[in-house]
Amino acid sequence: MTLPTNHQTIMPYLIVKNAKDFLTFLETVFQGELLNNHQREDGTVMHAEYKIGDNTLMISEASDRFPPMNSGLFIYVDDADASFIKAVNAGAQPIMEVQNQPYGRSGGVLDAFGNVWWITHVIEKG
């Protein structure tokens, strides 16, 4: 099986209210790359793809036909503390402060679009 460039076998597809603002949140907090952004005639996001690291999220604006479909997302970053602060500054609400866990340094936020992000970095064993 050959997949399109920047696609994985399983890809999160988030349908959110204010998708344009959600794309700004992704850029502000995770510094990824907007791969495409197809808009409806009214200017809302019909389908966008946003790459973070080696994974791509698909995003669309919620509508009457397709209501919001929020998710819980676990993301590895270089610095969980810094990314957590960026997320809160971008409007996310803390749900678990960043702390050391057996699997790394991790904290959780609820973004303004209804998604929970578990922001984690691996603690190097020295």
SEDO-267023 format. One record per residue: residue in three letters; x, y, z of N, C-alpha, C, O, CB in turn. Coordinates in steps of 0.1 Angstrom, whole numbers, plus 2048, in hexadecimal, padded with zeros to 3 digits. Glycine has a CB too. Layout:
! SEDO-267023
alaXYZXYZXYZXYZXYZ
...
***
This chain:
! SEDO-267023
met8087F480080080080080980C80081280D8087F680080C
thr8068167F780D8227F780482D7FB7F982F7F68138257E8
leu80983580580184080A80584D80481084E80080284081A
pro7FC8578048008647FF80B86A80880C8668147F486E7FF
thr81387380381D87980A81788081780D886816825884801
asn81F87F82281B88582F80F87E83580988483F81889382D
his80B87283080086B83780585F83E80F85983A7F586782C
gln7FE85B84880184E8507F584584E7EB84884980385285F
thr7F78398537EC82F8527E08338597D58318547F1821857
ile7E28398657D783E86D7DA84D86F7E58508747D583787B
met7D085586D7D286486E7C686A8767BB8678737D386B861
pro7C98728807BE8798887B788287E7BE88A8777C4880894
tyr7AA88387F7A288C87779989488179088E88679988586C
leu79D8A08847968A888E78C8B28877908BA87E7A08B0896
ile7808B188B7768BB8867738C489276E8C089C7698B3881
val7768D18907758DA89B76E8E789776D8EA88B7838DE8A0
lys7698EE8A17638FB89E76F90589E7799038A57599008AA
asn76F90E89577991889378691288F79191489477C9208A0
ala78690A88479190287F79D90B87B7A890887D78D8FA873
lys79A9178767A59218737AD9248807B992487F7A092E86C
asp7A692688A7AD9298977B491D89C7BF91E8A27A392E8A2
phe7AF91189A7B590589E7C39038977CD8FF89D7AC8F989C
leu7C390788A7CF9068827DA9108887E690D8897CD909873
thr7D591C88C7DE9258937E39208A07EF9218A37D7933895
phe7DB9198A87DF9138B47EA9088B17F49088B87D390C8BB
leu7E89008A77F28F68A48008FC8A080A8F88A57ED8ED898
glu7FF90789980B90E8958129148A181E9138A280891988A
thr80A91B8A98109228B58169188BF82191B8C480592A8BC
val81090D8C18149048CC81E8F98C68288F78CD8098FD8D2
phe81C8F48BB8248E88B682C8EB8AA8338E28A581B8DD8B3
gln82C8F78A48358FB8998358F188E8408EE8898428FE89E
gly82A8EC88A82A8E387F8298EA87182D8F587081E8D9880
glu8248E28688238E785A8158E58548118DA85482E8E1851
leu80F8F08508028EF8498058EA83B80B8F08337FB8FC849
leu8008DE8388028D782B7F88DC8217FC8DE8158028C882D
asn7EC8DD8257E18E381C7D68E78247D48E38307DD8D8812
asn7CE8F081E7C28F68257B88F981A7B89038137C690282D
his7AE8F08187A48F280E7988F88157938F38207A08E4807
gln79390381078890A81777B90980F77B90880378C919818
arg77090A81676390B81076191980B76992280D75890781B
glu75691B8047539287FE75293380975593F8077479287F6
asp74D92F81574C93982075993B82775994383174193482A
gly76493582377193882977592E83478092F83A77194582E
thr76B92583876F91C84377791083D77790E831762916849
val77E90A8467878FF84277F8F283F7788ED8477918FB84E
met77F8EE8327798E282E7828D683177D8CC8377768E281E
his78F8D782E7988CD8317A68D38327AB8D98287978C1827
ala7AD8D183D7BB8D583E7C38CA8437BE8C184A7BC8E2847
glu7D08CA8407D98C18457E58C884C7EB8D18457DE8B783A
tyr7E98C48587F38CB85F7FD8C18647F98B786B7ED8D386B
lys8098C38618148B986481B8BE8718208C987181E8B7859
ile81C8B587B8248B788782E8AB88882A8A088981B8B8894
gly83B8AE8878458A388784389B87B8438A087084389A894
asp84188E87C83F88587183088087082E87686A848879871
asn82788787681988487681188F87081489B872814880883
thr80588C86A7FC8968657EF89586B7E988A86C7FB894855
leu7E98A086F7DB8A18747D38A68687D78AF8617DA8AA880
met7C78A18677BD8A685E7B38AE8667AF8AA8717B689B856
ile7AF8BA8617A68C386879B8C885F79D8CA8537AE8CF86E
ser78F8C98657848CF85E77B8D886777B8D587377B8C4857
glu7758E286276B8EA86975F8E286C7598DB8637688F7862
ala75A8E287874D8DB87C7428E28757428EE87274B8DC88B
ser7378DA87372B8DF86C71F8D88717218CF87A72C8DE85C
asp7138DB86D7088D48717098C586D7058BC8746FB8DA86B
arg70E8C386170F8B585C71B8AE8637198A28657128B684C
phe7258B58667318AE86D7348B687973C8C087973D8AE863
pro72E8B28857308B989173E8B78967468AE8917268B489C
pro7428BF8A07508BE8A67538AF8AA74B8A98B07528C78B1
met75F8AB8A776489D8AB7718A08B177C8A08AB76589389E
asn7718A18BE77D8A48C57858988C978088D8C777A8AC8D2
ser7918998CE79A88E8D07A38908DB7A589C8E07A188A8C3
gly7A98868E07B48868E97C18838E17C18798DA7B387D8F5
leu7CB88B8E27D78898DA7E38898E37E58918EC7D88958D0
phe7EC8808E17F987E8E88048838DF80587D8D47FB8708ED
ile80C88D8E38168928DA8238938E18248988EC8118A08D4
tyr82D88E8DA83B8908DF84189D8D983F8A08CE8448848DB
val8478A58E284D8B18DF85B8B28E485F8A98EC8458BE8E4
asp8638BC8E08718BD8E68718C28F48798BE8FC8798C68DD
asp8678CA8F88668D09058588D190A8518DA90586D8DE906
ala8538C89128458C79168418D491E8368D991C8428BB91F
asp84A8D99268478E592E8458F192583B8F89278538E8938
ala84D8F391B84C8FE91283F8FD90A8389079088588FF909
ser83D8F19048318EF8FC8248F190481A8F68FF8318E18F6
phe8248EC9118198ED91A8168FC91C80A90091B81B8E6927
ile82090491E81E91292081991991481092191482B919925
lys81E91590881991B8FB80B9178F98039208F58229158F0
ala80790B8FD7F99078FB7F090F9047E59149007F78F88FE
val7F39119117EB91991A7EB9289157E092E9167F1918928
asn7F692D9117F693B90C7ED93C8FF7E99478FC80493F909
ala7EB9318F87E39318EC7D592E8EF7CD92C8E57E99278E1
gly7D192D8FC7C392C8FF7BF91E9057B391C9087BB92E8F4
ala7C89159067C590790C7C490891B7CA9119217D08FD907
gln7BC8FF9207BB8FF92F7C38F39347C28E892F7AC8FD933
pro7CB8F593F7D38EA9447C98E094B7BF8E39517DC8EF94F
ile7CC8D39487C48C894F7CD8C09577C98B99617BD8C0945
met7DA8C09547E58BA95D7F28C195B7F78C294F7E68AB95A
glu7F78C79658048CE96480F8C595F80E8B99628088D5972
val8198CA9598248C295482C8BC96082F8C496A82D8CA94B
gln82E8AF9608358A996B83D89D96583989895A82C8A5976
asn84689896D84D88C96984488096B83E87E97585A88A971
gln84487796083C86B96084686095D85186295883086C956
pro84285395F84B84895B84E84894C85984394884483B95E
tyr84684E94484884E93584E85B93085085C92483B84B92E
gly85086593985687193485087D93C84987B946853874925
arg85388993884E89593E84189993784289B92A8588A193F
ser83589A93D82989B93681F8A393E81F8A494A82388D934
gly8168AA93680B8B293C8008B29328028AE9268108C093F
gly7F48B69367E98B692D7E18C392D7E08CA9377DF8AB932
val7DC8C69217D48D291F7C78CF9177C78C590F7DC8DD918
leu7BD8D79197B18D69117B18E39097B18EE90E7A48D591A
asp7B28E18FC7B38ED8F37A58F38F279B8ED8F67B88E98E5
ala7A58FF8EC7989078EB78F9008E17849058DF79B9158E7
phe7938F68DA78B8EF8D07858E28D577F8DB8CE7938ED8C4
gly7888DE8E27838D28E878C8C68E87878BB8EB7768CF8E1
asn7988C78E37A18BC8E27AB8BC8EF7AF8C78F37AA8BD8D6
val7AE8B08F47B78AF8FE7C58AB8F87C58A28F07B28A4909
trp7CF8B28FC7DD8AF8F87E58AB9047E68B290E7E38BC8F1
trp7EB89F9037F589A90C80389D9078088968FE7F388B910
ile8098A890C8158AD9068218A790E8228A991B8158BD907
thr82A8A090783489890E84189990784289A8FB82F88990E
his84C89890F85989690A86088B91285D88991E8628A390A
val86888490B86F87891187A87E91A88288791587586F906
ile87C87992688787D92F89287392C89186792D88287D93E
glu89D8799288A98719248AF86C9318B187393B8B487A91D
lys8B185F9318B885893D8C785B93C8CD8599328B584993C
gly8CC8609478DA8649478E285C94F8EE85E94F8DC87194B
***
